[in-house]
Amino acid sequence: MGHFVSRWTWIALGLLVVATLWLLGWSLTAGPDPVAPTAQVQDEPDPAPAAPPDRAPKAALAEPPEPAPAAAAAQVHNGTLAGSVRSAGGEVPAASILLLDPQGKLIARTATNERGEFAVPAPAGVHDRVEVHAAGYPPWRQARVRIVAGQTTRIEVVLQADQPMRGQVLDPAGNPVSHAFVVRVGPGDQVVATSDNQGQFVIAPEAGDLEVVAVHNQFAPSPPSRLLAKGGPPVVLRVGAGGSIAGRVVDGQGQPVANAHLGIDSAHYDGPAVAIPQRAGGRSGTDGSFVVGPLRPGQFTLRADAPGKAPGYAKDIRVAGGATVSGITIVLGGGATVRGRITQKANGQPVAQARVTLLDVRPGLEPGNATTDADGNYVIGGVGAGLHTLRVDHPDYRAELTSGLQTGDSGEVVRDVQLSARQAGEHFAFQGIGAGLQREGAAIVIRNVMEGTPAQQAGLQAGDKILGVDRQSTAGLSLPQVIERIRGQEGSTVLLEIERPGQGKFTVQVGRGTVVVKDPQ
């Protein structure tokens, strides 16, 4: 009985194993249909079935998957951006077309063909902008470009060539005004152009849209006008009528002084704070009368000079456009006397027949001069009040300039000078800081700094603007007046207010010394 049960038990177990193997074989070979990839819902053509999870790694190692289904999916989501690019004159420039998102990230890019046409696939949707770039033309832009899947979005681009902005400056009578400054309205009052002899000016389109006025020292500034960088007709900047100053020049006794030179000593103009160096002036008639003008509206100090007399001033004269300020009287004093002695630096012996010249910065006057006697003495009379420089020349000695000579309306000032023997290659020597200056618009700027001079030791650099000298502003001063204030006797100092690009404003104390200028090579 036990043997019988054992045999049927084994038979049952055998049948169970066979059934299990049969079922397992059906699952491995027939199984349910594989799940289609997501791309099929977009009606893609015949995507390959996905491999079962347990086989996927082996397939990936054996053969990389085909990229075709992904490309097909992207193609369905794409539209086409197409069009043409022409210039306003009908030319066909080579151009690049960029489709960009709001952050400026590139979405699609293409270039025009020889016919100026382009086409590029682009994702469907509304994109931030299209930009078109071509050499010689400003960028062309179109915002919010819609691309529709399966369709072509066309844009036709017409480029405007880079054209300079042009204009002309005219006076109230319609005559051209030359050498007028065209000034950008806004902080800094930047000069962007200067009119030519026909009153015309040109501004590069890279400057962008501008609001400008015309400024000239003989006229009132023009009203503002707007210039468009993308083209437009030339503008006319019409300046207004200037004003003038009239009066008489007399001496200390009230007698008229004929042929006195008159000029603008300082000026504070209305409008933009830029100025052409003021050349307005004139001479008094036989009865001492004068008229100075036309002048740009503003506030002026007028100066009169005559040989042998101290200069006279009329200060704080307010001039309006188209009007004459009359009744101004300028009184000239008798002047100061400068005397001194010229000696040899090596032994203190007098130098006879040396020529001593007063380098007066007063315009229109011949410099005063004298020749030393046998004892080296000299005398120059009729010196006007102010700062002066003396130059001493002799064939056997190096020419010397001595500065910082302060005189009043009268009285006497003594200045002795020692001369050194002339050395090969030496041109002359002066007492100052050793910096060359020049005028740039309304500013006084350091042109160069000489090696081994006080200016170099103080750290001054080419391009520095000099805003003030010894706490006096340089605004309204001429270049010679600024130079005269900076020069001075050896061993003294000068306080300069400097503005340096990128560093701002600062002050620096500079010692004065003897600076030797070499002969030109």
Secondary structure as GFF3:
##gff-version 3
##sequence-region A 1 521
A	DSSP	alpha_helix	2	29	.	.	.	ID=ss1
A	DSSP	three_ten_helix	38	42	.	.	.	ID=ss2
A	DSSP	alpha_helix	56	62	.	.	.	ID=ss3
A	DSSP	alpha_helix	68	77	.	.	.	ID=ss4
A	DSSP	beta_strand	78	87	.	.	.	ID=ss5
A	DSSP	beta_strand	95	100	.	.	.	ID=ss6
A	DSSP	beta_strand	106	111	.	.	.	ID=ss7
A	DSSP	beta_strand	117	123	.	.	.	ID=ss8
A	DSSP	beta_strand	125	134	.	.	.	ID=ss9
A	DSSP	beta_strand	140	147	.	.	.	ID=ss10
A	DSSP	beta_strand	152	159	.	.	.	ID=ss11
A	DSSP	beta_strand	165	170	.	.	.	ID=ss12
A	DSSP	beta_strand	181	184	.	.	.	ID=ss13
A	DSSP	beta_strand	191	194	.	.	.	ID=ss14
A	DSSP	beta_strand	200	203	.	.	.	ID=ss15
A	DSSP	three_ten_helix	205	207	.	.	.	ID=ss16
A	DSSP	beta_strand	210	215	.	.	.	ID=ss17
A	DSSP	beta_strand	225	227	.	.	.	ID=ss18
A	DSSP	beta_strand	235	238	.	.	.	ID=ss19
A	DSSP	beta_strand	243	251	.	.	.	ID=ss20
A	DSSP	beta_strand	261	269	.	.	.	ID=ss21
A	DSSP	beta_strand	281	283	.	.	.	ID=ss22
A	DSSP	beta_strand	289	295	.	.	.	ID=ss23
A	DSSP	beta_strand	298	305	.	.	.	ID=ss24
A	DSSP	beta_strand	312	319	.	.	.	ID=ss25
A	DSSP	beta_strand	324	332	.	.	.	ID=ss26
A	DSSP	beta_strand	336	344	.	.	.	ID=ss27
A	DSSP	beta_strand	355	359	.	.	.	ID=ss28
A	DSSP	beta_strand	369	371	.	.	.	ID=ss29
A	DSSP	beta_strand	377	383	.	.	.	ID=ss30
A	DSSP	beta_strand	386	394	.	.	.	ID=ss31
A	DSSP	beta_strand	397	407	.	.	.	ID=ss32
A	DSSP	beta_strand	412	414	.	.	.	ID=ss33
A	DSSP	beta_strand	417	419	.	.	.	ID=ss34
A	DSSP	beta_strand	426	432	.	.	.	ID=ss35
A	DSSP	beta_strand	435	440	.	.	.	ID=ss36
A	DSSP	beta_strand	443	449	.	.	.	ID=ss37
A	DSSP	alpha_helix	454	457	.	.	.	ID=ss38
A	DSSP	beta_strand	465	469	.	.	.	ID=ss39
A	DSSP	beta_strand	472	473	.	.	.	ID=ss40
A	DSSP	alpha_helix	479	486	.	.	.	ID=ss41
A	DSSP	beta_strand	493	500	.	.	.	ID=ss42
A	DSSP	beta_strand	504	511	.	.	.	ID=ss43
A	DSSP	beta_strand	513	518	.	.	.	ID=ss44
###
